[in-house]
Amino acid sequence: MTGVGDVSGSVDQVGTTYIVHFGPMKSPTEVLEVERPRITQTFETVGLISAISSWVFSRGSYEGSFRGELEKFARIAERET
């Protein structure tokens, strides 16, 4: 993940949308459900290329993978609390 942009509201509110950037690729994202304080991410893909890319990024814990990015996010959240 190289960045996030076009955030329409607070990421802890249902209906908020944003764009996640993976290098040159973009992934439109929408918050469908919120349950504080726990964070659970569920990814639904549309199309073959998105499905293949998601499968690749879901494996392992290297930086850029979903797990790697969640671990990075956890470290940031822990620092700020």
PDB file of N, CA, C and O in Angstrom:
ATOM      1  N   MET A   1       0.853  -1.166   0.000  1.00  0.00           N
ATOM      2  CA  MET A   1       0.000   0.000   0.000  1.00  0.00           C
ATOM      3  C   MET A   1       0.895   1.224   0.000  1.00  0.00           C
ATOM      4  O   MET A   1       1.781   1.364   0.843  1.00  0.00           O
ATOM      5  N   THR A   2       0.653   2.106  -0.955  1.00  0.00           N
ATOM      6  CA  THR A   2       1.477   3.302  -1.045  1.00  0.00           C
ATOM      7  C   THR A   2       0.761   4.564  -0.604  1.00  0.00           C
ATOM      8  O   THR A   2       1.381   5.622  -0.497  1.00  0.00           O
ATOM      9  N   GLY A   3      -0.536   4.469  -0.347  1.00  0.00           N
ATOM     10  CA  GLY A   3      -1.246   5.648   0.127  1.00  0.00           C
ATOM     11  C   GLY A   3      -2.753   5.469   0.132  1.00  0.00           C
ATOM     12  O   GLY A   3      -3.288   4.491  -0.389  1.00  0.00           O
ATOM     13  N   VAL A   4      -3.419   6.442   0.734  1.00  0.00           N
ATOM     14  CA  VAL A   4      -4.878   6.474   0.802  1.00  0.00           C
ATOM     15  C   VAL A   4      -5.307   7.886   0.456  1.00  0.00           C
ATOM     16  O   VAL A   4      -4.701   8.851   0.920  1.00  0.00           O
ATOM     17  N   GLY A   5      -6.350   8.016  -0.356  1.00  0.00           N
ATOM     18  CA  GLY A   5      -6.812   9.350  -0.727  1.00  0.00           C
ATOM     19  C   GLY A   5      -8.305   9.392  -0.929  1.00  0.00           C
ATOM     20  O   GLY A   5      -8.995   8.381  -0.799  1.00  0.00           O
ATOM     21  N   ASP A   6      -8.795  10.566  -1.246  1.00  0.00           N
ATOM     22  CA  ASP A   6     -10.214  10.799  -1.531  1.00  0.00           C
ATOM     23  C   ASP A   6     -11.116  10.269  -0.423  1.00  0.00           C
ATOM     24  O   ASP A   6     -12.132   9.632  -0.700  1.00  0.00           O
ATOM     25  N   VAL A   7     -10.754  10.528   0.819  1.00  0.00           N
ATOM     26  CA  VAL A   7     -11.548  10.068   1.968  1.00  0.00           C
ATOM     27  C   VAL A   7     -12.782  10.953   2.086  1.00  0.00           C
ATOM     28  O   VAL A   7     -12.675  12.178   2.144  1.00  0.00           O
ATOM     29  N   SER A   8     -13.974  10.312   2.122  1.00  0.00           N
ATOM     30  CA  SER A   8     -15.225  11.077   2.138  1.00  0.00           C
ATOM     31  C   SER A   8     -15.728  11.401   3.542  1.00  0.00           C
ATOM     32  O   SER A   8     -16.655  12.197   3.694  1.00  0.00           O
ATOM     33  N   GLY A   9     -15.139  10.806   4.557  1.00  0.00           N
ATOM     34  CA  GLY A   9     -15.597  11.051   5.926  1.00  0.00           C
ATOM     35  C   GLY A   9     -14.693  10.346   6.910  1.00  0.00           C
ATOM     36  O   GLY A   9     -13.543  10.038   6.598  1.00  0.00           O
ATOM     37  N   SER A  10     -15.210  10.090   8.093  1.00  0.00           N
ATOM     38  CA  SER A  10     -14.450   9.417   9.139  1.00  0.00           C
ATOM     39  C   SER A  10     -14.430   7.916   8.859  1.00  0.00           C
ATOM     40  O   SER A  10     -15.464   7.326   8.549  1.00  0.00           O
ATOM     41  N   VAL A  11     -13.258   7.303   8.968  1.00  0.00           N
ATOM     42  CA  VAL A  11     -13.142   5.871   8.651  1.00  0.00           C
ATOM     43  C   VAL A  11     -13.819   4.982   9.682  1.00  0.00           C
ATOM     44  O   VAL A  11     -13.860   3.764   9.507  1.00  0.00           O
ATOM     45  N   ASP A  12     -14.352   5.563  10.753  1.00  0.00           N
ATOM     46  CA  ASP A  12     -15.101   4.747  11.709  1.00  0.00           C
ATOM     47  C   ASP A  12     -16.610   4.965  11.560  1.00  0.00           C
ATOM     48  O   ASP A  12     -17.378   4.725  12.491  1.00  0.00           O
ATOM     49  N   GLN A  13     -17.020   5.426  10.370  1.00  0.00           N
ATOM     50  CA  GLN A  13     -18.440   5.651  10.081  1.00  0.00           C
ATOM     51  C   GLN A  13     -18.854   4.842   8.854  1.00  0.00           C
ATOM     52  O   GLN A  13     -18.173   4.873   7.829  1.00  0.00           O
ATOM     53  N   VAL A  14     -19.959   4.124   8.957  1.00  0.00           N
ATOM     54  CA  VAL A  14     -20.491   3.373   7.827  1.00  0.00           C
ATOM     55  C   VAL A  14     -20.784   4.328   6.675  1.00  0.00           C
ATOM     56  O   VAL A  14     -21.317   5.419   6.879  1.00  0.00           O
ATOM     57  N   GLY A  15     -20.430   3.907   5.464  1.00  0.00           N
ATOM     58  CA  GLY A  15     -20.682   4.715   4.272  1.00  0.00           C
ATOM     59  C   GLY A  15     -19.492   5.536   3.819  1.00  0.00           C
ATOM     60  O   GLY A  15     -19.480   6.037   2.694  1.00  0.00           O
ATOM     61  N   THR A  16     -18.488   5.684   4.677  1.00  0.00           N
ATOM     62  CA  THR A  16     -17.291   6.415   4.281  1.00  0.00           C
ATOM     63  C   THR A  16     -16.613   5.681   3.136  1.00  0.00           C
ATOM     64  O   THR A  16     -16.521   4.453   3.150  1.00  0.00           O
ATOM     65  N   THR A  17     -16.142   6.419   2.152  1.00  0.00           N
ATOM     66  CA  THR A  17     -15.413   5.828   1.032  1.00  0.00           C
ATOM     67  C   THR A  17     -14.023   6.440   0.956  1.00  0.00           C
ATOM     68  O   THR A  17     -13.799   7.565   1.404  1.00  0.00           O
ATOM     69  N   TYR A  18     -13.103   5.691   0.388  1.00  0.00           N
ATOM     70  CA  TYR A  18     -11.748   6.173   0.154  1.00  0.00           C
ATOM     71  C   TYR A  18     -11.088   5.298  -0.898  1.00  0.00           C
ATOM     72  O   TYR A  18     -11.587   4.223  -1.232  1.00  0.00           O
ATOM     73  N   ILE A  19      -9.963   5.769  -1.415  1.00  0.00           N
ATOM     74  CA  ILE A  19      -9.214   5.038  -2.434  1.00  0.00           C
ATOM     75  C   ILE A  19      -7.892   4.596  -1.821  1.00  0.00           C
ATOM     76  O   ILE A  19      -7.139   5.417  -1.297  1.00  0.00           O
ATOM     77  N   VAL A  20      -7.612   3.294  -1.887  1.00  0.00           N
ATOM     78  CA  VAL A  20      -6.335   2.757  -1.423  1.00  0.00           C
ATOM     79  C   VAL A  20      -5.454   2.580  -2.655  1.00  0.00           C
ATOM     80  O   VAL A  20      -5.874   1.986  -3.648  1.00  0.00           O
ATOM     81  N   HIS A  21      -4.229   3.100  -2.583  1.00  0.00           N
ATOM     82  CA  HIS A  21      -3.290   3.019  -3.706  1.00  0.00           C
ATOM     83  C   HIS A  21      -2.253   1.932  -3.429  1.00  0.00           C
ATOM     84  O   HIS A  21      -1.631   1.899  -2.367  1.00  0.00           O
ATOM     85  N   PHE A  22      -2.086   1.059  -4.394  1.00  0.00           N
ATOM     86  CA  PHE A  22      -1.053   0.024  -4.368  1.00  0.00           C
ATOM     87  C   PHE A  22      -0.148   0.304  -5.559  1.00  0.00           C
ATOM     88  O   PHE A  22      -0.305  -0.301  -6.620  1.00  0.00           O
ATOM     89  N   GLY A  23       0.801   1.223  -5.383  1.00  0.00           N
ATOM     90  CA  GLY A  23       1.611   1.645  -6.525  1.00  0.00           C
ATOM     91  C   GLY A  23       0.697   2.285  -7.552  1.00  0.00           C
ATOM     92  O   GLY A  23      -0.053   3.202  -7.217  1.00  0.00           O
ATOM     93  N   PRO A  24       0.741   1.821  -8.801  1.00  0.00           N
ATOM     94  CA  PRO A  24      -0.102   2.416  -9.835  1.00  0.00           C
ATOM     95  C   PRO A  24      -1.562   1.935  -9.795  1.00  0.00           C
ATOM     96  O   PRO A  24      -2.417   2.496 -10.480  1.00  0.00           O
ATOM     97  N   MET A  25      -1.845   0.907  -9.000  1.00  0.00           N
ATOM     98  CA  MET A  25      -3.213   0.387  -8.926  1.00  0.00           C
ATOM     99  C   MET A  25      -3.998   1.113  -7.838  1.00  0.00           C
ATOM    100  O   MET A  25      -3.437   1.530  -6.824  1.00  0.00           O
ATOM    101  N   LYS A  26      -5.314   1.258  -8.065  1.00  0.00           N
ATOM    102  CA  LYS A  26      -6.194   1.902  -7.094  1.00  0.00           C
ATOM    103  C   LYS A  26      -7.302   0.936  -6.713  1.00  0.00           C
ATOM    104  O   LYS A  26      -7.769   0.148  -7.536  1.00  0.00           O
ATOM    105  N   SER A  27      -7.714   1.008  -5.457  1.00  0.00           N
ATOM    106  CA  SER A  27      -8.788   0.156  -4.980  1.00  0.00           C
ATOM    107  C   SER A  27      -9.832   1.012  -4.264  1.00  0.00           C
ATOM    108  O   SER A  27      -9.590   1.469  -3.147  1.00  0.00           O
ATOM    109  N   PRO A  28     -11.008   1.239  -4.904  1.00  0.00           N
ATOM    110  CA  PRO A  28     -12.067   1.960  -4.210  1.00  0.00           C
ATOM    111  C   PRO A  28     -12.536   1.135  -3.013  1.00  0.00           C
ATOM    112  O   PRO A  28     -12.722  -0.077  -3.122  1.00  0.00           O
ATOM    113  N   THR A  29     -12.723   1.788  -1.886  1.00  0.00           N
ATOM    114  CA  THR A  29     -13.063   1.104  -0.640  1.00  0.00           C
ATOM    115  C   THR A  29     -14.229   1.808   0.035  1.00  0.00           C
ATOM    116  O   THR A  29     -14.321   3.036   0.010  1.00  0.00           O
ATOM    117  N   GLU A  30     -15.118   1.029   0.639  1.00  0.00           N
ATOM    118  CA  GLU A  30     -16.243   1.595   1.372  1.00  0.00           C
ATOM    119  C   GLU A  30     -16.369   0.894   2.716  1.00  0.00           C
ATOM    120  O   GLU A  30     -16.282  -0.332   2.791  1.00  0.00           O
ATOM    121  N   VAL A  31     -16.575   1.672   3.782  1.00  0.00           N
ATOM    122  CA  VAL A  31     -16.801   1.115   5.112  1.00  0.00           C
ATOM    123  C   VAL A  31     -18.245   0.636   5.157  1.00  0.00           C
ATOM    124  O   VAL A  31     -19.177   1.428   5.018  1.00  0.00           O
ATOM    125  N   LEU A  32     -18.424  -0.681   5.354  1.00  0.00           N
ATOM    126  CA  LEU A  32     -19.766  -1.269   5.346  1.00  0.00           C
ATOM    127  C   LEU A  32     -20.330  -1.506   6.733  1.00  0.00           C
ATOM    128  O   LEU A  32     -21.546  -1.530   6.924  1.00  0.00           O
ATOM    129  N   GLU A  33     -19.438  -1.682   7.704  1.00  0.00           N
ATOM    130  CA  GLU A  33     -19.892  -1.992   9.060  1.00  0.00           C
ATOM    131  C   GLU A  33     -18.825  -1.526  10.039  1.00  0.00           C
ATOM    132  O   GLU A  33     -17.632  -1.613   9.749  1.00  0.00           O
ATOM    133  N   VAL A  34     -19.247  -1.037  11.187  1.00  0.00           N
ATOM    134  CA  VAL A  34     -18.313  -0.567  12.210  1.00  0.00           C
ATOM    135  C   VAL A  34     -18.721  -1.152  13.542  1.00  0.00           C
ATOM    136  O   VAL A  34     -19.891  -1.124  13.923  1.00  0.00           O
ATOM    137  N   GLU A  35     -17.726  -1.689  14.251  1.00  0.00           N
ATOM    138  CA  GLU A  35     -17.953  -2.177  15.615  1.00  0.00           C
ATOM    139  C   GLU A  35     -16.748  -1.757  16.438  1.00  0.00           C
ATOM    140  O   GLU A  35     -15.688  -2.377  16.355  1.00  0.00           O
ATOM    141  N   ARG A  36     -16.906  -0.713  17.227  1.00  0.00           N
ATOM    142  CA  ARG A  36     -15.781  -0.200  18.016  1.00  0.00           C
ATOM    143  C   ARG A  36     -15.544  -1.080  19.223  1.00  0.00           C
ATOM    144  O   ARG A  36     -16.512  -1.668  19.705  1.00  0.00           O
ATOM    145  N   PRO A  37     -14.346  -1.222  19.752  1.00  0.00           N
ATOM    146  CA  PRO A  37     -13.077  -0.693  19.265  1.00  0.00           C
ATOM    147  C   PRO A  37     -12.352  -1.685  18.347  1.00  0.00           C
ATOM    148  O   PRO A  37     -11.238  -1.410  17.900  1.00  0.00           O
ATOM    149  N   ARG A  38     -12.970  -2.825  18.065  1.00  0.00           N
ATOM    150  CA  ARG A  38     -12.302  -3.863  17.259  1.00  0.00           C
ATOM    151  C   ARG A  38     -12.281  -3.493  15.783  1.00  0.00           C
ATOM    152  O   ARG A  38     -13.239  -2.907  15.279  1.00  0.00           O
ATOM    153  N   ILE A  39     -11.194  -3.830  15.080  1.00  0.00           N
ATOM    154  CA  ILE A  39     -11.091  -3.615  13.642  1.00  0.00           C
ATOM    155  C   ILE A  39     -11.011  -4.968  12.962  1.00  0.00           C
ATOM    156  O   ILE A  39     -10.099  -5.753  13.224  1.00  0.00           O
ATOM    157  N   THR A  40     -11.962  -5.236  12.094  1.00  0.00           N
ATOM    158  CA  THR A  40     -11.960  -6.436  11.277  1.00  0.00           C
ATOM    159  C   THR A  40     -12.126  -5.994   9.837  1.00  0.00           C
ATOM    160  O   THR A  40     -13.094  -5.309   9.507  1.00  0.00           O
ATOM    161  N   GLN A  41     -11.199  -6.374   8.981  1.00  0.00           N
ATOM    162  CA  GLN A  41     -11.304  -6.000   7.581  1.00  0.00           C
ATOM    163  C   GLN A  41     -11.741  -7.198   6.764  1.00  0.00           C
ATOM    164  O   GLN A  41     -11.217  -8.301   6.918  1.00  0.00           O
ATOM    165  N   THR A  42     -12.702  -6.966   5.900  1.00  0.00           N
ATOM    166  CA  THR A  42     -13.157  -7.972   4.948  1.00  0.00           C
ATOM    167  C   THR A  42     -13.059  -7.351   3.571  1.00  0.00           C
ATOM    168  O   THR A  42     -13.563  -6.251   3.340  1.00  0.00           O
ATOM    169  N   PHE A  43     -12.415  -8.051   2.659  1.00  0.00           N
ATOM    170  CA  PHE A  43     -12.234  -7.527   1.310  1.00  0.00           C
ATOM    171  C   PHE A  43     -13.089  -8.314   0.333  1.00  0.00           C
ATOM    172  O   PHE A  43     -13.060  -9.544   0.314  1.00  0.00           O
ATOM    173  N   GLU A  44     -13.849  -7.593  -0.474  1.00  0.00           N
ATOM    174  CA  GLU A  44     -14.621  -8.198  -1.551  1.00  0.00           C
ATOM    175  C   GLU A  44     -14.095  -7.614  -2.851  1.00  0.00           C
ATOM    176  O   GLU A  44     -14.014  -6.395  -2.999  1.00  0.00           O
ATOM    177  N   THR A  45     -13.741  -8.470  -3.785  1.00  0.00           N
ATOM    178  CA  THR A  45     -13.173  -7.992  -5.038  1.00  0.00           C
ATOM    179  C   THR A  45     -14.173  -8.151  -6.170  1.00  0.00           C
ATOM    180  O   THR A  45     -15.091  -8.968  -6.100  1.00  0.00           O
ATOM    181  N   VAL A  46     -13.979  -7.355  -7.216  1.00  0.00           N
ATOM    182  CA  VAL A  46     -14.793  -7.431  -8.420  1.00  0.00           C
ATOM    183  C   VAL A  46     -13.841  -7.614  -9.593  1.00  0.00           C
ATOM    184  O   VAL A  46     -12.965  -6.778  -9.817  1.00  0.00           O
ATOM    185  N   GLY A  47     -14.002  -8.688 -10.335  1.00  0.00           N
ATOM    186  CA  GLY A  47     -13.168  -8.928 -11.508  1.00  0.00           C
ATOM    187  C   GLY A  47     -12.013  -9.873 -11.239  1.00  0.00           C
ATOM    188  O   GLY A  47     -11.577 -10.037 -10.099  1.00  0.00           O
ATOM    189  N   LEU A  48     -11.526 -10.488 -12.299  1.00  0.00           N
ATOM    190  CA  LEU A  48     -10.465 -11.491 -12.203  1.00  0.00           C
ATOM    191  C   LEU A  48      -9.136 -10.903 -11.735  1.00  0.00           C
ATOM    192  O   LEU A  48      -8.483 -11.467 -10.857  1.00  0.00           O
ATOM    193  N   ILE A  49      -8.734  -9.775 -12.316  1.00  0.00           N
ATOM    194  CA  ILE A  49      -7.449  -9.166 -11.943  1.00  0.00           C
ATOM    195  C   ILE A  49      -7.452  -8.780 -10.470  1.00  0.00           C
ATOM    196  O   ILE A  49      -6.470  -9.017  -9.766  1.00  0.00           O
ATOM    197  N   SER A  50      -8.538  -8.190 -10.001  1.00  0.00           N
ATOM    198  CA  SER A  50      -8.635  -7.825  -8.584  1.00  0.00           C
ATOM    199  C   SER A  50      -8.570  -9.054  -7.695  1.00  0.00           C
ATOM    200  O   SER A  50      -7.922  -9.030  -6.648  1.00  0.00           O
ATOM    201  N   ALA A  51      -9.233 -10.123  -8.099  1.00  0.00           N
ATOM    202  CA  ALA A  51      -9.225 -11.360  -7.306  1.00  0.00           C
ATOM    203  C   ALA A  51      -7.818 -11.937  -7.218  1.00  0.00           C
ATOM    204  O   ALA A  51      -7.393 -12.368  -6.147  1.00  0.00           O
ATOM    205  N   ILE A  52      -7.097 -11.949  -8.326  1.00  0.00           N
ATOM    206  CA  ILE A  52      -5.720 -12.479  -8.332  1.00  0.00           C
ATOM    207  C   ILE A  52      -4.816 -11.590  -7.494  1.00  0.00           C
ATOM    208  O   ILE A  52      -4.033 -12.090  -6.686  1.00  0.00           O
ATOM    209  N   SER A  53      -4.916 -10.271  -7.678  1.00  0.00           N
ATOM    210  CA  SER A  53      -4.087  -9.338  -6.897  1.00  0.00           C
ATOM    211  C   SER A  53      -4.364  -9.474  -5.409  1.00  0.00           C
ATOM    212  O   SER A  53      -3.435  -9.488  -4.602  1.00  0.00           O
ATOM    213  N   SER A  54      -5.626  -9.573  -5.044  1.00  0.00           N
ATOM    214  CA  SER A  54      -5.984  -9.726  -3.634  1.00  0.00           C
ATOM    215  C   SER A  54      -5.424 -11.006  -3.055  1.00  0.00           C
ATOM    216  O   SER A  54      -4.952 -11.024  -1.918  1.00  0.00           O
ATOM    217  N   TRP A  55      -5.474 -12.078  -3.827  1.00  0.00           N
ATOM    218  CA  TRP A  55      -4.936 -13.353  -3.357  1.00  0.00           C
ATOM    219  C   TRP A  55      -3.439 -13.221  -3.090  1.00  0.00           C
ATOM    220  O   TRP A  55      -2.949 -13.700  -2.067  1.00  0.00           O
ATOM    221  N   VAL A  56      -2.705 -12.574  -4.005  1.00  0.00           N
ATOM    222  CA  VAL A  56      -1.254 -12.394  -3.840  1.00  0.00           C
ATOM    223  C   VAL A  56      -0.965 -11.557  -2.607  1.00  0.00           C
ATOM    224  O   VAL A  56      -0.123 -11.933  -1.792  1.00  0.00           O
ATOM    225  N   PHE A  57      -1.657 -10.409  -2.451  1.00  0.00           N
ATOM    226  CA  PHE A  57      -1.390  -9.511  -1.336  1.00  0.00           C
ATOM    227  C   PHE A  57      -1.865 -10.062   0.005  1.00  0.00           C
ATOM    228  O   PHE A  57      -1.441  -9.582   1.056  1.00  0.00           O
ATOM    229  N   SER A  58      -2.730 -11.055  -0.023  1.00  0.00           N
ATOM    230  CA  SER A  58      -3.233 -11.611   1.244  1.00  0.00           C
ATOM    231  C   SER A  58      -2.287 -12.641   1.843  1.00  0.00           C
ATOM    232  O   SER A  58      -2.475 -13.057   2.986  1.00  0.00           O
ATOM    233  N   ARG A  59      -1.289 -13.054   1.103  1.00  0.00           N
ATOM    234  CA  ARG A  59      -0.349 -14.072   1.585  1.00  0.00           C
ATOM    235  C   ARG A  59       0.850 -13.422   2.259  1.00  0.00           C
ATOM    236  O   ARG A  59       1.353 -12.407   1.778  1.00  0.00           O
ATOM    237  N   GLY A  60       1.308 -13.985   3.353  1.00  0.00           N
ATOM    238  CA  GLY A  60       2.521 -13.506   4.011  1.00  0.00           C
ATOM    239  C   GLY A  60       2.315 -12.262   4.846  1.00  0.00           C
ATOM    240  O   GLY A  60       1.208 -11.729   4.930  1.00  0.00           O
ATOM    241  N   SER A  61       3.396 -11.803   5.466  1.00  0.00           N
ATOM    242  CA  SER A  61       3.336 -10.617   6.315  1.00  0.00           C
ATOM    243  C   SER A  61       4.386  -9.595   5.896  1.00  0.00           C
ATOM    244  O   SER A  61       4.802  -8.769   6.709  1.00  0.00           O
ATOM    245  N   TYR A  62       4.824  -9.640   4.626  1.00  0.00           N
ATOM    246  CA  TYR A  62       5.794  -8.681   4.127  1.00  0.00           C
ATOM    247  C   TYR A  62       5.124  -7.312   3.979  1.00  0.00           C
ATOM    248  O   TYR A  62       3.901  -7.222   3.865  1.00  0.00           O
ATOM    249  N   GLU A  63       5.936  -6.246   3.983  1.00  0.00           N
ATOM    250  CA  GLU A  63       5.373  -4.911   3.819  1.00  0.00           C
ATOM    251  C   GLU A  63       4.722  -4.837   2.448  1.00  0.00           C
ATOM    252  O   GLU A  63       5.326  -5.220   1.446  1.00  0.00           O
ATOM    253  N   GLY A  64       3.525  -4.358   2.405  1.00  0.00           N
ATOM    254  CA  GLY A  64       2.759  -4.318   1.165  1.00  0.00           C
ATOM    255  C   GLY A  64       1.658  -5.356   1.146  1.00  0.00           C
ATOM    256  O   GLY A  64       0.675  -5.216   0.419  1.00  0.00           O
ATOM    257  N   SER A  65       1.825  -6.411   1.955  1.00  0.00           N
ATOM    258  CA  SER A  65       0.748  -7.400   2.060  1.00  0.00           C
ATOM    259  C   SER A  65      -0.314  -6.851   3.002  1.00  0.00           C
ATOM    260  O   SER A  65      -0.044  -5.926   3.768  1.00  0.00           O
ATOM    261  N   PHE A  66      -1.508  -7.409   2.955  1.00  0.00           N
ATOM    262  CA  PHE A  66      -2.561  -6.949   3.850  1.00  0.00           C
ATOM    263  C   PHE A  66      -2.139  -7.106   5.305  1.00  0.00           C
ATOM    264  O   PHE A  66      -2.318  -6.187   6.103  1.00  0.00           O
ATOM    265  N   ARG A  67      -1.583  -8.252   5.654  1.00  0.00           N
ATOM    266  CA  ARG A  67      -1.156  -8.490   7.037  1.00  0.00           C
ATOM    267  C   ARG A  67      -0.043  -7.525   7.433  1.00  0.00           C
ATOM    268  O   ARG A  67      -0.053  -6.978   8.535  1.00  0.00           O
ATOM    269  N   GLY A  68       0.907  -7.321   6.541  1.00  0.00           N
ATOM    270  CA  GLY A  68       2.000  -6.390   6.818  1.00  0.00           C
ATOM    271  C   GLY A  68       1.503  -4.981   7.056  1.00  0.00           C
ATOM    272  O   GLY A  68       1.981  -4.289   7.955  1.00  0.00           O
ATOM    273  N   GLU A  69       0.536  -4.551   6.245  1.00  0.00           N
ATOM    274  CA  GLU A  69      -0.014  -3.213   6.406  1.00  0.00           C
ATOM    275  C   GLU A  69      -0.840  -3.100   7.683  1.00  0.00           C
ATOM    276  O   GLU A  69      -0.816  -2.060   8.342  1.00  0.00           O
ATOM    277  N   LEU A  70      -1.572  -4.160   8.043  1.00  0.00           N
ATOM    278  CA  LEU A  70      -2.323  -4.134   9.304  1.00  0.00           C
ATOM    279  C   LEU A  70      -1.376  -4.072  10.496  1.00  0.00           C
ATOM    280  O   LEU A  70      -1.657  -3.384  11.477  1.00  0.00           O
ATOM    281  N   GLU A  71      -0.258  -4.787  10.416  1.00  0.00           N
ATOM    282  CA  GLU A  71       0.721  -4.724  11.504  1.00  0.00           C
ATOM    283  C   GLU A  71       1.328  -3.331  11.610  1.00  0.00           C
ATOM    284  O   GLU A  71       1.568  -2.836  12.711  1.00  0.00           O
ATOM    285  N   LYS A  72       1.577  -2.699  10.463  1.00  0.00           N
ATOM    286  CA  LYS A  72       2.094  -1.333  10.459  1.00  0.00           C
ATOM    287  C   LYS A  72       1.063  -0.382  11.077  1.00  0.00           C
ATOM    288  O   LYS A  72       1.415   0.480  11.882  1.00  0.00           O
ATOM    289  N   PHE A  73      -0.206  -0.540  10.699  1.00  0.00           N
ATOM    290  CA  PHE A  73      -1.283   0.271  11.255  1.00  0.00           C
ATOM    291  C   PHE A  73      -1.379   0.080  12.764  1.00  0.00           C
ATOM    292  O   PHE A  73      -1.569   1.051  13.495  1.00  0.00           O
ATOM    293  N   ALA A  74      -1.251  -1.165  13.244  1.00  0.00           N
ATOM    294  CA  ALA A  74      -1.319  -1.444  14.683  1.00  0.00           C
ATOM    295  C   ALA A  74      -0.206  -0.717  15.425  1.00  0.00           C
ATOM    296  O   ALA A  74      -0.438  -0.166  16.501  1.00  0.00           O
ATOM    297  N   ARG A  75       1.002  -0.710  14.860  1.00  0.00           N
ATOM    298  CA  ARG A  75       2.118  -0.002  15.513  1.00  0.00           C
ATOM    299  C   ARG A  75       1.843   1.493  15.604  1.00  0.00           C
ATOM    300  O   ARG A  75       2.147   2.119  16.620  1.00  0.00           O
ATOM    301  N   ILE A  76       1.270   2.071  14.547  1.00  0.00           N
ATOM    302  CA  ILE A  76       0.927   3.507  14.554  1.00  0.00           C
ATOM    303  C   ILE A  76      -0.141   3.775  15.608  1.00  0.00           C
ATOM    304  O   ILE A  76      -0.027   4.726  16.381  1.00  0.00           O
ATOM    305  N   ALA A  77      -1.183   2.939  15.642  1.00  0.00           N
ATOM    306  CA  ALA A  77      -2.276   3.124  16.620  1.00  0.00           C
ATOM    307  C   ALA A  77      -1.763   3.001  18.038  1.00  0.00           C
ATOM    308  O   ALA A  77      -2.172   3.769  18.909  1.00  0.00           O
ATOM    309  N   GLU A  78      -0.872   2.049  18.289  1.00  0.00           N
ATOM    310  CA  GLU A  78      -0.329   1.871  19.639  1.00  0.00           C
ATOM    311  C   GLU A  78       0.509   3.059  20.063  1.00  0.00           C
ATOM    312  O   GLU A  78       0.482   3.449  21.230  1.00  0.00           O
ATOM    313  N   ARG A  79       1.254   3.640  19.134  1.00  0.00           N
ATOM    314  CA  ARG A  79       2.067   4.815  19.441  1.00  0.00           C
ATOM    315  C   ARG A  79       1.196   6.008  19.812  1.00  0.00           C
ATOM    316  O   ARG A  79       1.576   6.810  20.664  1.00  0.00           O
ATOM    317  N   GLU A  80       0.034   6.132  19.181  1.00  0.00           N
ATOM    318  CA  GLU A  80      -0.815   7.297  19.382  1.00  0.00           C
ATOM    319  C   GLU A  80      -1.752   7.184  20.565  1.00  0.00           C
ATOM    320  O   GLU A  80      -2.439   8.150  20.897  1.00  0.00           O
ATOM    321  N   THR A  81      -1.800   6.000  21.225  1.00  0.00           N
ATOM    322  CA  THR A  81      -2.683   5.866  22.385  1.00  0.00           C
ATOM    323  C   THR A  81      -1.928   6.073  23.670  1.00  0.00           C
ATOM    324  O   THR A  81      -2.515   5.996  24.750  1.00  0.00           O
TER     325      THR A  81
END
